[in-house]
């Protein structure tokens, strides 16, 4: 049994939305995030590809870190769909 959200797994976006990391079993191997608007309504749900971690949110973008097979880390800027 897992708690609904991960510890220290909340990021605030400039548009007032909260990105909340969900607790998932390790075997899933992917981060899952809920996006909640200013009224507390769930507006979207994201599942990231394996070995990618969400590290920040900006105006219309998210920032992720991807690990390769050698555990080298690469920062990526991903534009959000409108």
C-alpha positions as protocol buffer text, in pm:
chain_id: "A"
residue {
  index: 1
  type: UNK
  ca { x: 0 y: 0 z: 0 }
}
residue {
  index: 2
  type: UNK
  ca { x: 135 y: 343 z: -95 }
}
residue {
  index: 3
  type: UNK
  ca { x: 46 y: 693 z: 21 }
}
residue {
  index: 4
  type: UNK
  ca { x: -132 y: 899 z: -248 }
}
residue {
  index: 5
  type: UNK
  ca { x: 150 y: 1150 z: -290 }
}
residue {
  index: 6
  type: UNK
  ca { x: 525 y: 1132 z: -265 }
}
residue {
  index: 7
  type: UNK
  ca { x: 714 y: 1318 z: 8 }
}
residue {
  index: 8
  type: UNK
  ca { x: 851 y: 1649 z: -123 }
}
residue {
  index: 9
  type: UNK
  ca { x: 676 y: 1580 z: -452 }
}
residue {
  index: 10
  type: UNK
  ca { x: 491 y: 1907 z: -512 }
}
residue {
  index: 11
  type: UNK
  ca { x: 602 y: 2175 z: -759 }
}
residue {
  index: 12
  type: UNK
  ca { x: 426 y: 2510 z: -806 }
}
residue {
  index: 13
  type: UNK
  ca { x: 395 y: 2644 z: -1161 }
}
residue {
  index: 14
  type: UNK
  ca { x: 389 y: 3017 z: -1245 }
}
residue {
  index: 15
  type: UNK
  ca { x: 28 y: 2983 z: -1367 }
}
residue {
  index: 16
  type: UNK
  ca { x: -85 y: 2880 z: -1016 }
}
residue {
  index: 17
  type: UNK
  ca { x: -115 y: 2509 z: -1086 }
}
residue {
  index: 18
  type: UNK
  ca { x: 40 y: 2247 z: -862 }
}
residue {
  index: 19
  type: UNK
  ca { x: 224 y: 1946 z: -997 }
}
residue {
  index: 20
  type: UNK
  ca { x: 186 y: 1664 z: -743 }
}
residue {
  index: 21
  type: UNK
  ca { x: 402 y: 1352 z: -771 }
}
residue {
  index: 22
  type: UNK
  ca { x: 209 y: 1032 z: -707 }
}
residue {
  index: 23
  type: UNK
  ca { x: 357 y: 745 z: -509 }
}
residue {
  index: 24
  type: UNK
  ca { x: 385 y: 440 z: -732 }
}
residue {
  index: 25
  type: UNK
  ca { x: 547 y: 99 z: -686 }
}
residue {
  index: 26
  type: UNK
  ca { x: 911 y: 81 z: -797 }
}
residue {
  index: 27
  type: UNK
  ca { x: 825 y: -195 z: -1046 }
}
residue {
  index: 28
  type: UNK
  ca { x: 632 y: 58 z: -1258 }
}
residue {
  index: 29
  type: UNK
  ca { x: 960 y: 243 z: -1316 }
}
residue {
  index: 30
  type: UNK
  ca { x: 798 y: 572 z: -1421 }
}
residue {
  index: 31
  type: UNK
  ca { x: 708 y: 892 z: -1239 }
}
residue {
  index: 32
  type: UNK
  ca { x: 342 y: 988 z: -1238 }
}
residue {
  index: 33
  type: UNK
  ca { x: 224 y: 1346 z: -1178 }
}
residue {
  index: 34
  type: UNK
  ca { x: -117 y: 1505 z: -1126 }
}
residue {
  index: 35
  type: UNK
  ca { x: -170 y: 1868 z: -1227 }
}
residue {
  index: 36
  type: UNK
  ca { x: -417 y: 2054 z: -1005 }
}
residue {
  index: 37
  type: UNK
  ca { x: -556 y: 2401 z: -1083 }
}
residue {
  index: 38
  type: UNK
  ca { x: -622 y: 2691 z: -846 }
}
residue {
  index: 39
  type: UNK
  ca { x: -967 y: 2550 z: -759 }
}
residue {
  index: 40
  type: UNK
  ca { x: -828 y: 2213 z: -654 }
}
residue {
  index: 41
  type: UNK
  ca { x: -953 y: 2040 z: -972 }
}
residue {
  index: 42
  type: UNK
  ca { x: -744 y: 1772 z: -1141 }
}
residue {
  index: 43
  type: UNK
  ca { x: -674 y: 1910 z: -1491 }
}
residue {
  index: 44
  type: UNK
  ca { x: -427 y: 1654 z: -1624 }
}
residue {
  index: 45
  type: UNK
  ca { x: -225 y: 1349 z: -1536 }
}
residue {
  index: 46
  type: UNK
  ca { x: 126 y: 1278 z: -1667 }
}
residue {
  index: 47
  type: UNK
  ca { x: 329 y: 958 z: -1679 }
}
residue {
  index: 48
  type: UNK
  ca { x: 691 y: 1016 z: -1770 }
}
residue {
  index: 49
  type: UNK
  ca { x: 905 y: 776 z: -1973 }
}
residue {
  index: 50
  type: UNK
  ca { x: 1145 y: 547 z: -1783 }
}
residue {
  index: 51
  type: UNK
  ca { x: 1464 y: 710 z: -1644 }
}
residue {
  index: 52
  type: UNK
  ca { x: 1317 y: 1062 z: -1670 }
}
residue {
  index: 53
  type: UNK
  ca { x: 1255 y: 1277 z: -1362 }
}
residue {
  index: 54
  type: UNK
  ca { x: 1057 y: 1600 z: -1344 }
}
residue {
  index: 55
  type: UNK
  ca { x: 1271 y: 1864 z: -1172 }
}
residue {
  index: 56
  type: UNK
  ca { x: 1095 y: 2195 z: -1242 }
}
residue {
  index: 57
  type: UNK
  ca { x: 800 y: 2369 z: -1401 }
}
residue {
  index: 58
  type: UNK
  ca { x: 787 y: 2703 z: -1581 }
}
residue {
  index: 59
  type: UNK
  ca { x: 545 y: 2906 z: -1791 }
}
residue {
  index: 60
  type: UNK
  ca { x: 421 y: 2648 z: -2044 }
}
residue {
  index: 61
  type: UNK
  ca { x: 722 y: 2420 z: -1998 }
}
residue {
  index: 62
  type: UNK
  ca { x: 855 y: 2149 z: -1770 }
}
residue {
  index: 63
  type: UNK
  ca { x: 1218 y: 2065 z: -1702 }
}
residue {
  index: 64
  type: UNK
  ca { x: 1324 y: 1704 z: -1679 }
}
residue {
  index: 65
  type: UNK
  ca { x: 1643 y: 1509 z: -1623 }
}
residue {
  index: 66
  type: UNK
  ca { x: 1707 y: 1200 z: -1832 }
}
residue {
  index: 67
  type: UNK
  ca { x: 1958 y: 935 z: -1727 }
}
residue {
  index: 68
  type: UNK
  ca { x: 2133 y: 727 z: -1989 }
}
residue {
  index: 69
  type: UNK
  ca { x: 2269 y: 373 z: -1951 }
}
residue {
  index: 70
  type: UNK
  ca { x: 2585 y: 514 z: -1786 }
}
residue {
  index: 71
  type: UNK
  ca { x: 2377 y: 723 z: -1542 }
}
residue {
  index: 72
  type: UNK
  ca { x: 2490 y: 1045 z: -1710 }
}
residue {
  index: 73
  type: UNK
  ca { x: 2222 y: 1310 z: -1663 }
}
residue {
  index: 74
  type: UNK
  ca { x: 2082 y: 1542 z: -1930 }
}
residue {
  index: 75
  type: UNK
  ca { x: 1853 y: 1836 z: -1859 }
}
residue {
  index: 76
  type: UNK
  ca { x: 1564 y: 1871 z: -2103 }
}
residue {
  index: 77
  type: UNK
  ca { x: 1312 y: 2154 z: -2157 }
}
residue {
  index: 78
  type: UNK
  ca { x: 976 y: 2020 z: -2273 }
}
residue {
  index: 79
  type: UNK
  ca { x: 700 y: 2251 z: -2395 }
}
residue {
  index: 80
  type: UNK
  ca { x: 353 y: 2164 z: -2268 }
}
residue {
  index: 81
  type: UNK
  ca { x: 68 y: 2123 z: -2515 }
}
residue {
  index: 82
  type: UNK
  ca { x: -183 y: 2406 z: -2506 }
}
